[in-house]
Amino acid sequence: MNLSFFDQFASPCFLGIPLILISMLFPALLLPTPNNRWITNRLFTLQSWFLHLITKQLMIPLNKNGHKWALILTSLMTMLLTINLLGLLPYTFTPTTQLSMNMALAFPLWLATLLTGLRNQPSTSLGHLLPEGTPTPLVPALILIETTSLLIRPLALGVRLTANLTAGHLLIQLISTASATLLPVMPTVSILTTLILLLLTILEVAVAMIQAYVFVLLLSLYLQENI
């Protein structure tokens, strides 16, 4: 029974083709076709407004030097948002429930922000490891604590995204299994459980969007410390 609950975190296949690959082709239908006009239709206008909103929110904590990262952060936000939402479709798979993928995204980007700070302003970047006015006996301990907190940042990014999405998917499967099991025995309770499942699904959609935003926002804050 435990295996059946965690089978949803393995990509289902049809004729040897992972269904996640097919589902990830769906957003391509939303891409605008080449045209001589600046704005072709209402869908393109909505996409432009949404990308502008994302970029604006991510660039607020950054100064002018950090705006060079706008394309990377906006693209990452769009990719995570698409993957998280597609993972809620039936017979698909959410790659961001895998810690390996999240760490592969978090670690290089975190390292890039850290190396940017060490290259451009090494004194300021290293100064974050020791708060101003620290008593001399506490200096070694604080440096060790701050260094540890700095090094676990990519792990925290990856684990946060993985844990939130995994917990939501497991809860949805548990409640849906309970609803299907109770239907022939207690139909009223089963209907109430289904209503809870519907509300939980709406909540999971919100969590998928919020976690994508939080992941990229924290990266932008790490970048702001180093530029």
Disulfide bonds with the S-S distance in Angstrom:
none
